[in-house]
Amino acid sequence: MAEQRAQGRGKGGAAAPTPARRASDRGRYGRLSRERVLASALALVDREGLSALSMRRLGTELGVEAMALYRYASSKDALLDGLVEALYLELEERLTADTDEAPDWRAGLHRNARATYEVCLTHPQAVPLLATRLLAVPLARRPGAVLRDHERVLSLLRGAGFDEATAAEVFRAFTAWLLGYVSVELRPTVDNPDETDPAFRLGLHRLSAKELPTLRETAAALAEQGGPEGLAAGLDALLDSFTSGSASAASG
């Protein structure tokens, strides 16, 4: 025992250095990977919302210490960026699974918009990150899947004959319409889902008939989602504004 204690000491009787303790990343389903961490984080957000997500809670979900997760996401912000990455990776998968090649650039944009819409409706609790995190992260630091989506859309526009400046303008308008449309679609309008009377279901009694007459009158229509048809109609109107009478782009 004395010999063992001596071997564990360095010069001057000081304790010999030992490797730093490392939190195990072997969870209840085996060793972790970045893909598994992000998939579990997204599933947690889908069930309980963004407010439920923390390193500690995610570690509990995976059966590991929270410290083990920092190998796959260095901070809470990095984890949120990873969720954005996961959404765009799912978008890539949907586009890859769609083997029908778009006949022209407009059809390609419609296909991209429809797939994005479907991903967002599948993961509505994570959609706010498409605004908050992309507002906080510079272009070159965005996840690879996000950058590939930018490249995909811009390539369609440049291939259609738009010059660099116009392609950038259309890209901004396309992105704004797509994410804005999804955000409006996902806004809650039902005040009390247990009510069968439409007025009480929407909570119209909470809106002043004197101050908000038009809103009260339109509330029932606002409660209806536009769906993919509304997305497509708005996108066509947007693209028409860039191509009508313009010789800078192919007519499609």
Secondary structure in CASP SS format (residue, H / E / C, confidence):
PFRMAT SS
TARGET T0000
AUTHOR 0000-0000-0000
METHOD secondary structure of the structure
MODEL  1
M C 1.00
A H 1.00
E H 1.00
Q H 1.00
R H 1.00
A H 1.00
Q H 1.00
G C 1.00
R E 1.00
G C 1.00
K H 1.00
G H 1.00
G H 1.00
A C 1.00
A E 1.00
A C 1.00
P C 1.00
T C 1.00
P C 1.00
A C 1.00
R C 1.00
R C 1.00
A C 1.00
S C 1.00
D C 1.00
R E 1.00
G E 1.00
R C 1.00
Y C 1.00
G E 1.00
R E 1.00
L C 1.00
S C 1.00
R H 1.00
E H 1.00
R H 1.00
V H 1.00
L H 1.00
A H 1.00
S H 1.00
A H 1.00
L H 1.00
A H 1.00
L H 1.00
V H 1.00
D H 1.00
R H 1.00
E H 1.00
G C 1.00
L H 1.00
S H 1.00
A H 1.00
L C 1.00
S C 1.00
M H 1.00
R H 1.00
R H 1.00
L H 1.00
G H 1.00
T H 1.00
E H 1.00
L H 1.00
G C 1.00
V C 1.00
E C 1.00
A H 1.00
M H 1.00
A H 1.00
L H 1.00
Y H 1.00
R H 1.00
Y C 1.00
A C 1.00
S C 1.00
S C 1.00
K H 1.00
D H 1.00
A H 1.00
L H 1.00
L H 1.00
D H 1.00
G H 1.00
L H 1.00
V H 1.00
E H 1.00
A H 1.00
L H 1.00
Y H 1.00
L H 1.00
E H 1.00
L H 1.00
E H 1.00
E H 1.00
R H 1.00
L H 1.00
T H 1.00
A H 1.00
D C 1.00
T C 1.00
D C 1.00
E C 1.00
A C 1.00
P C 1.00
D C 1.00
W H 1.00
R H 1.00
A H 1.00
G H 1.00
L H 1.00
H H 1.00
R H 1.00
N H 1.00
A H 1.00
R H 1.00
A H 1.00
T H 1.00
Y H 1.00
E H 1.00
V H 1.00
C H 1.00
L H 1.00
T H 1.00
H C 1.00
P H 1.00
Q H 1.00
A H 1.00
V C 1.00
P C 1.00
L H 1.00
L H 1.00
A H 1.00
T H 1.00
R H 1.00
L H 1.00
L H 1.00
A H 1.00
V C 1.00
P C 1.00
L H 1.00
A H 1.00
R H 1.00
R C 1.00
P C 1.00
G H 1.00
A H 1.00
V H 1.00
L H 1.00
R H 1.00
D H 1.00
H H 1.00
E H 1.00
R H 1.00
V H 1.00
L H 1.00
S H 1.00
L H 1.00
L H 1.00
R H 1.00
G H 1.00
A C 1.00
G C 1.00
F C 1.00
D C 1.00
E H 1.00
A H 1.00
T H 1.00
A H 1.00
A H 1.00
E H 1.00
V H 1.00
F H 1.00
R H 1.00
A H 1.00
F H 1.00
T H 1.00
A H 1.00
W H 1.00
L H 1.00
L H 1.00
G H 1.00
Y H 1.00
V H 1.00
S H 1.00
V H 1.00
E H 1.00
L H 1.00
R C 1.00
P C 1.00
T C 1.00
V C 1.00
D C 1.00
N C 1.00
P C 1.00
D C 1.00
E C 1.00
T C 1.00
D C 1.00
P H 1.00
A H 1.00
F H 1.00
R H 1.00
L H 1.00
G C 1.00
L H 1.00
H H 1.00
R H 1.00
L C 1.00
S C 1.00
A C 1.00
K C 1.00
E C 1.00
L C 1.00
P H 1.00
T H 1.00
L H 1.00
R H 1.00
E H 1.00
T H 1.00
A H 1.00
A H 1.00
A H 1.00
L H 1.00
A C 1.00
E C 1.00
Q C 1.00
G C 1.00
G H 1.00
P H 1.00
E H 1.00
G H 1.00
L H 1.00
A H 1.00
A H 1.00
G H 1.00
L H 1.00
D H 1.00
A H 1.00
L H 1.00
L H 1.00
D H 1.00
S H 1.00
F H 1.00
T H 1.00
S C 1.00
G C 1.00
S C 1.00
A C 1.00
S C 1.00
A C 1.00
A C 1.00
S C 1.00
G C 1.00
END
